[in-house]
Amino acid sequence: MMNGMERLAAAINGTPADRIPVFCNLLDQGAAELGMSIREYYSNGEHVATGQLRMREKYGYDNLWSLFYVGKEAELLGCRHMVFAADGPPNVGEMIIKTYDDIAGIRVPDDITSHPAFAEELKCLSILRREAGGKYPVCAYITSTMTLPSLLMGMEKWLEMLLCGPADLRDELLAKCHEFFVKEVQAYRAAGADVLVYSNPFGSTDFVSMKYFMEHTLPWIEKDIKAVGTEGMVYYCGSARFNRVIDIVQQRTGIGVWYLSPLDDVAEGKRLIAGRGLCCGIINDIEMIDWQPDRVRQEVKRIIGAGKPGGKFLFGTLVMPFAIPEENIRAMLEAAYEYGSFEN
């Protein structure tokens, strides 16, 4: 039987495998597995690594995460307050940019690895590499330059500034976010992360017009990727569709892995990628909270049926909310292993 790293390599290279890779992003569930509160769980990298290893062993999927929660990046830039829920991911509780004057005070650490908030992620990653390195790909989450300001000032204020605000201050903030982005990617690569999920909702024309995308978003995507290279990089727009921009982004960056939206047409995405990279078909796991297991299986069958022919395909999830029933998680994964098999 192949391991997760072997399946991922086979999918990327278009070589034979026992089944397609299956990525399941179970994050907060690790706290319940260890009998901890969300706050306690995320306070220690060893807890998160143990949770990740146990969840992967329990369900048998192909990836591991060094991600704690997205707001960690805001903490690295000065946020001192996170809001911890009982049954979901922590959220940023303090916007460090309250007025445009605060932009001048943003300081990107010279060495983000020395920051206490990053030290726990490095501890987690180190444990995952020691216990499963080379067998299962370890994923890290990277917020794009254009998206990071939303964690620092809130999405509404960032959109206002992006579309209408002073161009000089906007560009000053984006330059600082780009500097942070580059240092974060370098730190994760040095620590041994195999997969870097490049999160950029602004990389979708669901979020901005095609005209705005071409004139403003695409240049920052190019700058980001040019600065760090494409190794291990995955293009991801949250749950926003991006089939419309696959071709131009691929041409301009060379990114080779495309983590589609559940709203994208999988067969169309596969056609657009045209063998130039790995197509990832994604289930709408938010809706899985209310589905019955049979409905879950039907959706997995549909997605894999559209993407599996011809290979170079991966089945994945979005955020896997804490409220998804365990029976639905099992139904999804069992169906993915069954319909994703090349041995039937």
DAKA-V334261 format. One record per run of one state. SS is the DSSP state (A for helix, B for strand, O for the rest). FROM is the first residue (numbers start at 1). TO is the last residue. If there is no record, write none. Layout:
ss=SS from=FROM to=TO
ss=SS from=FROM to=TO
This chain:
ss=O from=1 to=3
ss=A from=4 to=13
ss=O from=14 to=18
ss=B from=19 to=19
ss=O from=20 to=20
ss=B from=21 to=23
ss=O from=24 to=28
ss=A from=29 to=33
ss=O from=34 to=37
ss=A from=38 to=41
ss=O from=42 to=44
ss=A from=45 to=59
ss=O from=60 to=62
ss=B from=63 to=65
ss=O from=66 to=71
ss=A from=72 to=76
ss=O from=77 to=81
ss=B from=82 to=83
ss=O from=84 to=90
ss=B from=91 to=92
ss=O from=93 to=99
ss=A from=100 to=105
ss=O from=106 to=111
ss=A from=112 to=114
ss=O from=115 to=115
ss=A from=116 to=132
ss=O from=133 to=136
ss=B from=137 to=143
ss=O from=144 to=144
ss=A from=145 to=153
ss=O from=154 to=154
ss=A from=155 to=164
ss=O from=165 to=166
ss=A from=167 to=191
ss=O from=192 to=194
ss=B from=195 to=199
ss=O from=200 to=200
ss=A from=201 to=203
ss=O from=204 to=209
ss=A from=210 to=228
ss=O from=229 to=232
ss=B from=233 to=236
ss=O from=237 to=242
ss=A from=243 to=253
ss=O from=254 to=256
ss=B from=257 to=259
ss=O from=260 to=265
ss=A from=266 to=273
ss=O from=274 to=277
ss=B from=278 to=282
ss=O from=283 to=286
ss=A from=287 to=289
ss=O from=290 to=292
ss=A from=293 to=307
ss=O from=308 to=312
ss=B from=313 to=316
ss=O from=317 to=325
ss=A from=326 to=339
ss=O from=340 to=340
ss=B from=341 to=341
ss=O from=342 to=344
